[in-house]
Amino acid sequence: MIEAAKTMQPRFTRAEYWVLELVVVGGWPLTYLAASSIEEIFTKPGHGLDHASLVDTLEGLFAEGLIEASVHPGDSPAGPLSRAEILVALTEIGPLRGRPATYYQLTPKGGAWWEAFTMPDWDAYVGADGDYDAGWGELTCTDAKWLEMKLHHFSAFESPVVWETVQYSDVRPWQVLYWKVLPHGHRVRFRYTPGAECTERDSPLLPSYACGEGNCALRDNWYRWC
């Protein structure tokens, strides 16, 4: 892993990028990275490292200040792990029945390096929150038109929105991710009907590619790296 001297452009190995990208949105138990069922856990190809190479990669990322770890549940602040601590964390059973586990996440530096490397489109990112059982949702985005499209996408493909409950507001600043803050965001809160049939897929606010593979693009296309 190096950072180019002239451009200050971070460079990562495939495995380093894999480890960083996994926790862009939220932390994960470190022990999952050593699991034999890693592809099932994360529903995608694994990092491809043997155990010794995984430890070397994690040690390098911790030493570079790109990731940090802490035990949850617990009150200890997040920080770097030594090689010995990494080895112990990778042997943990995992967070079953409230059992404490070592979680890792990006540091502010790690988030900045990932952002410089991947160049995400923050206008296309939509933060989502809600309670399915209670039937309420919340979406936030910097682009008001994209937010409106995502709201109609939700109603067409997930659960019908109760349109008379829709409320818009501005958020200043907006905590996009645990490591990323933007100066402004548009937010919509709404109620919806869990489990009801979606009947709005002909909405004029949905683009023509909002079905099939295009549905995934509309949902996830805020950054790409190959």
URNORBEL-V431694 format. One record per residue. N is the residue number from 1. RES is the residue in three letters. OMEGA is omega in whole degrees, 0 to 359 (NA if undefined). Layout:
BEGIN
n;res;omega
N;RES;OMEGA
N;RES;OMEGA
END
This chain:
BEGIN
n;res;omega
1;MET;179
2;ILE;173
3;GLU;184
4;ALA;187
5;ALA;186
6;LYS;185
7;THR;186
8;MET;180
9;GLN;180
10;PRO;174
11;ARG;182
12;PHE;165
13;THR;178
14;ARG;182
15;ALA;178
16;GLU;178
17;TYR;180
18;TRP;182
19;VAL;180
20;LEU;184
21;GLU;182
22;LEU;186
23;VAL;177
24;VAL;183
25;VAL;181
26;GLY;183
27;GLY;177
28;TRP;174
29;PRO;182
30;LEU;183
31;THR;179
32;TYR;182
33;LEU;179
34;ALA;183
35;ALA;177
36;SER;181
37;SER;187
38;ILE;181
39;GLU;176
40;GLU;181
41;ILE;186
42;PHE;179
43;THR;175
44;LYS;178
45;PRO;182
46;GLY;183
47;HIS;176
48;GLY;183
49;LEU;167
50;ASP;188
51;HIS;181
52;ALA;180
53;SER;177
54;LEU;179
55;VAL;178
56;ASP;181
57;THR;180
58;LEU;179
59;GLU;179
60;GLY;180
61;LEU;175
62;PHE;182
63;ALA;179
64;GLU;180
65;GLY;182
66;LEU;177
67;ILE;178
68;GLU;184
69;ALA;175
70;SER;182
71;VAL;176
72;HIS;354
73;PRO;182
74;GLY;184
75;ASP;183
76;SER;179
77;PRO;178
78;ALA;180
79;GLY;181
80;PRO;175
81;LEU;173
82;SER;178
83;ARG;179
84;ALA;179
85;GLU;176
86;ILE;180
87;LEU;179
88;VAL;182
89;ALA;181
90;LEU;179
91;THR;179
92;GLU;180
93;ILE;180
94;GLY;187
95;PRO;179
96;LEU;178
97;ARG;177
98;GLY;179
99;ARG;179
100;PRO;179
101;ALA;179
102;THR;178
103;TYR;174
104;TYR;180
105;GLN;176
106;LEU;166
107;THR;173
108;PRO;177
109;LYS;179
110;GLY;176
111;GLY;180
112;ALA;179
113;TRP;178
114;TRP;180
115;GLU;179
116;ALA;181
117;PHE;188
118;THR;181
119;MET;181
120;PRO;176
121;ASP;184
122;TRP;176
123;ASP;181
124;ALA;180
125;TYR;178
126;VAL;175
127;GLY;184
128;ALA;176
129;ASP;178
130;GLY;181
131;ASP;184
132;TYR;182
133;ASP;180
134;ALA;178
135;GLY;175
136;TRP;182
137;GLY;180
138;GLU;177
139;LEU;180
140;THR;182
141;CYS;177
142;THR;183
143;ASP;185
144;ALA;180
145;LYS;177
146;TRP;178
147;LEU;179
148;GLU;178
149;MET;180
150;LYS;177
151;LEU;178
152;HIS;175
153;HIS;178
154;PHE;182
155;SER;183
156;ALA;188
157;PHE;182
158;GLU;177
159;SER;182
160;PRO;178
161;VAL;172
162;VAL;195
163;TRP;180
164;GLU;179
165;THR;186
166;VAL;179
167;GLN;181
168;TYR;176
169;SER;175
170;ASP;179
171;VAL;181
172;ARG;350
173;PRO;180
174;TRP;175
175;GLN;187
176;VAL;177
177;LEU;184
178;TYR;181
179;TRP;187
180;LYS;176
181;VAL;173
182;LEU;184
183;PRO;187
184;HIS;174
185;GLY;173
186;HIS;183
187;ARG;174
188;VAL;175
189;ARG;187
190;PHE;171
191;ARG;178
192;TYR;185
193;THR;182
194;PRO;175
195;GLY;181
196;ALA;181
197;GLU;177
198;CYS;185
199;THR;187
200;GLU;185
201;ARG;175
202;ASP;181
203;SER;178
204;PRO;179
205;LEU;176
206;LEU;178
207;PRO;184
208;SER;182
209;TYR;186
210;ALA;177
211;CYS;177
212;GLY;180
213;GLU;178
214;GLY;177
215;ASN;178
216;CYS;179
217;ALA;179
218;LEU;183
219;ARG;194
220;ASP;193
221;ASN;176
222;TRP;169
223;TYR;177
224;ARG;171
225;TRP;180
226;CYS;NA
END
